[in-house]
Amino acid sequence: MLRLSKKADYALIAMKHLAVRGERSSSSAREIAELYDIPIELMAKVLQRLVRGGLLASQQGTRGGYQLGRVPAQISVADVIQAIEG
């Protein structure tokens, strides 16, 4: 059985959330954390790792947030775990 860390699990939740919302839509770390009852600090760290891994793009400002860095079909579960776990 494959066991995922909390960070990897939260990363998959965030990626699914953003994929369902659509490629042009963005969400804040706070929005995702509150929706899934995840600590905001941990979600922010997870999202930052996904940005560094090239899976997400981030934009600052009032209309900022996180959005997918690639087309959803080009992102695998392995990509997400690799970005989080190294």
Secondary structure, 3 states (H helix, E strand, C coil): CCCCCHHHHHHHHHHHHHHHHCCCCCECHHHHHHHHCCCHHHHHHHHHHHHHCCCEEEECCCCCEEEECCCHHHCCHHHHHHHHHC
